[in-house]
Amino acid sequence: MDISKDQIATLLDHDLHASAQMLGCFLVSSTSANPETSPQLKAENLILLGDSLFRDREYRRAIHTYKQALQYCKIIPKQNSTSARTSLSSRSSSPSSFNASAINENEVKFKIASCHSSLNETRLALAEMEGIPSKARTLQMSLLMAKLFRNSRHNRYAIACYRECLRNCPYVMEAIIALAELGVAAKDIISLFSQTSYKSGRTPFEHIDSNRWLQRYVEAQCCVASNDYKGGLELFAELLQRFPSNIHILLETAKVEAIIGKSDEAIVNFEKVRSLDPFLITYMDEYAILLKGKSDYTKLNKLVHDLLSIDPTRPEVFVALSVLWERKDERGALSYAEKSIRIDERHIPAYIMKGNILLSLKRPEVAVIAFRGAHDLRADLRSYQGLVHSYLAFSKTKEALHAAREAMKAMPQSAKALKLVGDVHASNSSGREKAKKFYESALRLEPGYFGAALALAELHCVEGRNGDAVSLLERYVKDWADDSLHVKLAQVYAATNALQEALSHYQAALRLNPQNEAAKKGLERLEKQMKGVDPDAPEEDEENEVEDADEEPDEIELLRE
């Protein structure tokens, strides 16, 4: 034969999968036209062609080709099939393994399942994987099986598969994180490490890992998964002492800090990560959300530009685009968030972003669905906040209170959860006294929590206690430099006609954050008030301002087109 399998295997080894695919067509057609070619050889050739299609991300063609190969396997004499499986007992089952000359039907089924998984066809992928006997599954097969079960919400089966992964190898970090998120206790995960079977006289795990850093990592992930954010951060900090500038731990730390509202600390850690690895995309959408919260559009614009140049297909990139576009085009921002979800149905920041945009568009009923999607994937503080605020937006007070109490139960030491319950009570005039108690409890638990201070000040203002609001906020301004506090103080002073004091605080807010939109607009209104002009009258250059607002970064415009 003019074409050999070795030639195609060589091309695949060098990642020349397009050439391998074309050559594979020659190989398959030459053997199929020859009636003397054995079924095993035809199957082997089809598998090689399928491998090249898989590498070229032509998953549907790969599935079709692999299934053709399995049809030939059915007519291979039994003894040949048995010896082929035996000869491959030590071979990797990865879809990117191309060098074998014999056939292992379980590996082919795994490759078909991998294709279905890449196409987000979880049910079909599971059907293929369930055709592989449990004793024949490799570590990689067990991990895929676990992910598929989890995506199908068959959590009990997913846990069993993730456990099996750790029994085979304690360093499968994905399995550790998944088990923590599925509610498995740290001690139960750690106990799996001692069950690892070591071959060739290797030292047992507990002896080679005398410093127990992996156990600390497990404990940290379990703390975060159970909403013990303080405990998780302490353990991550301990790990950072042993592994300084560890990008993964810095990212995990920043992610938790972002969730609990420690924005400044999270930004510092995200920026440290970017200085260590400017091409990293993981969690960069979380960083984008924080930059928008700080109104730092210069850094946000650069971040999005960088992410687009690295890999424009990742879900994080579309969330970052959504964040950037929200200020100018909320519907466009919504489409980017939805695109992120289509890429990865388990990408939590996309659901959070989508929910917040829908709230801003005054579509709280649909926002609830988005926040519920995030909550089902991981019930953290932000999903609870989204649910509560969405329910309140269309007067579903009972549902809002249920979600807030659920958050308080899940996070009993969280000032943010206490504030959520206060927010629900504050939405009704009869519940304001209860709201006040929850806000005060939140401030006792976390004295530096601005959100509770601002909410309590707002409650004072609603009930006409502007003096109490001023004294509360002035107390915080002395110790905490925060632009939002200055804006609230300015608003209270402006409402009581103390215009000079209001002016002073608006200016202080803009010194801290020149991009604070609330301070800019408040200052404009205040200046009109001081001049005796109606603050609601339109400005002469309003048309020009609208034109300026429509200007967009060139690279973003190109992407939209």
N, C-alpha and C positions, 0 to 999 in steps of 0.2 A: 504494500500500500504506500502511496506517495506521501500521505499525511499521517503522522503518528500522534498519539495522545501526548507524548512527551513534549512535542513542539508547542502544543496549546498550553500545557502545564507550565512551560518556561515563560510564555507570554503572561500568564496569570501571575506567576511568581514575581514578575517585574511590573505588575499593575498595568499592563497593556491590555486592558479588558476589551476595548473596542476591536483591536486586532484579533484577540482570542475569540471573540464572538463571530467575526467574519470567517476566521479559519475553522471554527467549530461547525459552521454551516457546511463547509466543504467536507469535513470529516463525517458528519452525520449523513449527508446525502450520499457519500461514496459507500458507506456501510449499508444503508437502507436499500440501495439499488442492487446489492449483492445478496442473492438468496442463500449463499453459503455462510454468511456472517452469523455468528452465534448470538442468541438473545442477550447474553452477558456483555458481549462487546458493544452491541447496540445501546444497551443501558448505560454502560460506562461512558460512551461518547456523548449521549444525551445529558448525562450528569455534568460533564465538563462544559457543554454548551450552556446548561442551566447556571452553572457557577459564574460563567462570564456575563450572563444576563443579570444575575444577582448583583455582581460588582458594578454593573452599569446602571443599577437601580431600575431596571426594567422588570419589576417584580411580577407582573401578570404573565409576561412571556416566560419568566423563569418558572413560575408555578406550573404552567402548561407543559413546559419541557421536562421538569422533574416528574410530573405525573405520567408522562409518556414513558420515562425510564422505569418507573415502578410497574407499569404494565408489562414491560419486558421481563422485569424481575420475577413476575408470577410464573413465567414459563421456563425460568432457568432451572435445570435439574437440581433437586434438593441438596445433594451432596456438595455441589459447587457453591450454592448459596450459603450453606453452613460453614464451609471452609473460608469463604470470603468474609463472613462476619467475624470469624475467629481471628483472621489475619489482621483485622482492623481494631482489635480490642484496645489497643493503646493509642489510637489515633484521635486527634482533636475533632470534635463534632462541629466546629465553627463553620458557618456558611462560606467563610473565606479560605477554607483549607482545600487546596486543589491538587495535591500531589499524589493522592492515593490511586492505585490502579485497580483495586477490588471494590466491591459494593457492600455497603452497610445500609440496609433499608431504613433503619432507625435514623441514620444521619440524613437521609434524603427527606424523610418526614419532618425532621427538625428544620431543614432548609426551607421546605414548603411553609411550615409554621412561621419561620422568621420572615418570609415574604409577606404573608398575611398580616403579621404584626406590624411590619413597616407600612402597610396600607391601612392600618387602624381597623383591621377586620378581626377583632378579638375572638369572636365566636368560632370562626373558621380556623383560626390559629390553634385554639384550644382543642378543637376536634382532631386536628392532626397530632398534637402533642399527646392526647389521651390514647392514641394508637401505639405509643411507645411504651413498652413494659417498664414499670417503675425501677426494676433492677438494672435496666439497660440505660437509664438516663445518666448522662454526664453532669458535671457541675454546671456547665453552661445551659444545658437543657433544663435543669431544675430551676435555675434563675429565671429563664424565660417563662417557664410554667408558673412560677410564683407571680411574676408581673401580670401575666394574662388572667390568672385567678383574681388578683387584686383589682384589675381594671374591670372585671366582671362583677365585682363586689362579693365574690365568694371568699370572704376574708379568712374563714377557718382553713380552707384548703391552701390559701396563699401563705398563711403562717406556717403550715406544715412543710411547704416547699422551701420557704426561706430558712426554716430550721435545718432542713436537710443540707442546704448550701453551707451553713456554718459548721455543720458536723464534718463536712468534707474539707472546708478551709475557713478558719476563723477570720480571715482578712477580707471577706467579701463585704466591703463597706456598705454597698447598696442594701444588702440583706439586713445589716445592723440597723440602718436608718428606717427601713421599711417596717421591721418588727417593732421598733420603738413607736412609730406612728400608728401601728395597728394595736397598740396598747399592751404589748408584752413587757413584763417587768424586767428591769436591768439584770437582776439576779438570775432570771430564767434564761436570758440571752447569754450571759457570761457562763452559765453552766454548760452551754453547748460546746464551749471551747475545749473543755476537758474531755469531751466525747470524740474529738478529732482523732482519726486513726492515722498514725504516722508510720510510714513504710521506710524501709532501708535503715532502720535503727536510728531514725531522727529523734532528737530530744523532745519530750512532751512539752506542750505549749506553756504550762505554768512555770517551767524552768527556764525556757528561752526568753520569756517576757517578764523578768524579775521586777521591772519597774511598773508593771501593770498599767501602762499608758492606754492600752486598748480597752481595758475595763473602765477607765475614766472616760474614755470617749463614748462608750456605751451609756454610762450613767448620764453624761451630758445630753446625749440625744433623747434619752428617756425623760429627763427633766423638761426639755423644750417641748416634747410631744405631749406631756401632761400639763403644760402651761406653767410649770415652775421655772419661769424665765430667769429669776435671780439665781437659782441653783445652777441652771444651765450655763449662765454667763460666768459664774465662779469657776466651774469646771473647765470651760474653754480657756479661761485666763490661766488656769493651772497648766493646761496642755501647752499654751503659748510660751510659758516659761521654759518648758523642756524643748519645744520645737519653735524657736523664734522665727518670725516672718513666715510661718506656715500659711500659705495662701488659703487652703481649705478651711482651717480653723478661723482665720481672719474673716473669711466670707460668712461662715456660720455665725460668728459673733455679730457681724454687721447686720445680718438678716434678723437676728433676734432683737437687736437694738432698734431696728427699723419698725418691727412689729409693735414693740412696747412704747414707741414714741421718743426714744432717746436719739433724736435726729442728729444732733451735733456729733455725738460719739460714733454713730453709724457712718456718717459722711467721712469722718477722719479715717475709719477703717477701710471703707470702700476706696478712698483715695490712696491709701497705703497699698492696697491690693493692685490698683491700676499702675502704681509706680513700679511694683514688682513684676507685673505681667500686663502690659498695655493691650494685649490681644485677647484677654479673657472676656467672656460674655456672660457666664453664669452669674445670676443675681444682679446684673447691671440694670435691669428694669427697676429693681428696688431702689437702686442708687438714683435713677432718673426721677422716680417719684419724690424722693427726698429733696433733690435739687429744685424741683418745681415748688415744693412746699417752702423752700427758702427764696423763691423767685429768682434763682440764679440761672437765668435763661442763657447766658453766655456759655457756662459750663455744660448746661443741658444740650444746647445745640451742638457743641463739640462732641459730646458723648454720643449722641445719635449719629452724627457724621462718622465717627470712628466705628461704631457698631455696624453700620451699613457697609463699610469698607471691609470689615472682617468676615461677616457671614450674614447676608440679608435674609436668610431662610429660617433663622432661629426665632422661637416664640418671644424671647426676651426683647429682640429688636423691635418687634411690632408693638409690644407694650410701651417701650421707650418712645416710639413714634406717636403712639396714642397720647402719651404724657405731653409731648412737645406740641401736638396739634390741638390739645384741648382748649387752650387759651384763644385760638383763632377760629377753630371750626370743630365744634363738639360732635357733630354728626360724622365728620371725617375721622375724628379721634375714636369714636365708637366703632367704626368699621375696622380700624386697626386692631382694637382690642378683640373684636370678634374673629379677625384673621388669626390672631395668636391662639385663640381657643381651637380653631379648626386645625392648626398645626399640632397642638398638644392639648388634648382634652383634660389633662391633669395639671395645667399650668395655673396655679392659684392667683398670682398677681394679675393675670388677664381678667379673671372673674371679678376681682376687687376693683380693678380699673373700670371695667364695664359697668359694674353696679354704681360706682360714684358718678360716672358720666350720665347714666340714666336718671339718677337722682337730680343732677344738675339740669337735665332736660325736662324735669317735672314728670317723670314716668316711674313713680315709686313702685307700682305693682310689678313692673317688669324688673326693676332693680332688685326686688326681693328674690326673684328667681336666680339672678346672677350671684347675689351674696349667699343664697342657699347652696349654689354650686360650689362656691369656695368653702363654705362651712362643711359640706359633706366630704370634701377632700381633706380638710384640716380645720378643725374648729378652733381658730385662734382669735385673738382680740379684735382684729380688723373685720373678720366676717361677722362677729357679734355686733360690733359698732354699726356696720352696714345694715344688718337686719333691723336693729332697733330704730335707726334713723329713717329707714324706708317705711317701716310699719307706722311710725309716727306721722310721716308725710301724708299718708292717706287715712289717718285717724283710726288705725287698728291698735288702740291702746293696750288691749288685752294681750295681743300677740307680741307687742313690743315689750311689755312687762315680762312675759314668759321668757323671751330671748335674753333680756337683761338679767333676770334672775338665774337663768342657765349659765350665763357668763360669770356671774358672781359665785355660783356654786363650783364652776370649773376652775376659777381663779380667786380663791377666798382672800388672798393677800394682795390683790391687785386694786390699786386706787382707781384705775381706769374702769374696771368692772363696777365698782361702787358708783362712779359718776354716771354710768349708763342707767342704773336704776334711778338715780336722781333725775336724769334727763326725762325719763318717762313720767315721773311724778310731776315734774315742773311743767309738763305740757298741759296740765289741767290745773285750773286755779285752786281747786280744792286740795290739790296735792302738794302745793308749794312748801308747806311746812315740813313735809316728809322729805321733799327734795333738798331743802336746806340742810337737814340732818345728814343726808347721804353725802352731799358736797363737803360738809365740814368733816365727816368721817374720812373721806378720801384725802383731804388735806392733812389730817392728823397722821394718816398712814404714809403719805408721800408729800411732805411740806412744799416741795418744789414743783408740784404738778400744776402747771399754769392752766390747763384745761378746766380743772375744778375751780380754781380761783376766778377765772373768767366767767364760768357758769354761775357761780355764787354771786359775783358782782352784777351780772345780768339780772338775776333774781331780785337783788336789792333794788335795781333800777325799775323793774316792772312794778314793784310794790311801793315805789316812790321814795325809797331810802337811798337817795343819791349820795348822801354823806357817808353812809356805811360802805357803799361801793367804792367811793374815793379813798377812804381810810384803808380798806382792804387792799386795793390795788397799789396804793402808795407804799404800803408795807412791803409788797413784793418787788416793786420797782427798785427799792433801795438795795436789795440783795441779788436781784436777777436782772441781767441785761437782756430783755426780750422785746422785740418790736411790737408784737401783738398786744402786750400789756400796755405799752405806751399808746397804741391806737385806741384801746378800750377806754383808757383814762381820758384821752382827748375827746372821745365821743360823749362820755359822761359830763365832762366840763362844758362842752359845747351845748349839751341839752339844758344845762343850768345857766347858760349865758355867760359862763366864765371864759370868755373868748381868748384872753391872753394866755391863760393856763392851757387851754386846748391847743393853741398854736405851738406852745413850747413842747408839748408831748408829741404832736404830729411831727415836728422837726426832729425830735429825739428818735422817733421810730424810723424816720428816713435816714438818719445818720447810721443807725444799726443795720438797716436793710433798705438801700436806695430803690429796690424794686418792689417794695411793699405797695400793692395796688390800692388797698384800703386806705393807707396813709395818704397816698397821692390824691385820691378822690376826696377824702375827708378834708385835706388841706385846701383843695380848690373850693369846696363848699364854704369852708370857714373864711377864706379870703373874701368871697362874695358877701358873706354875712357881715364881715367887718366893714365892707364898703357900702352896706345897705342895699345890696343887689340881691334879687331873688336867686337863691342857690340852684333852683331847678330850671332856670332859664338856659336854653341851648347856647353854646359858644359859637362865635363867628367862624372859627377855623375847624369846626367839628367835622366838616366834609374831608378836610385834609387829614385829620386824625384817622378817619375811617380808611382812607387810602393807604396810610402808613401801616395800619394794622393788617392790611391784606398782603403786605410783602412777606414772602416766604423763602426759606433757604433753597437755593437752586437744587441741591441734591434731593431734597424732600419732594420738590415739585416734579422732578424727573421720575421719582418712584411712583407718585400718584398717577402720572400720565401712563 
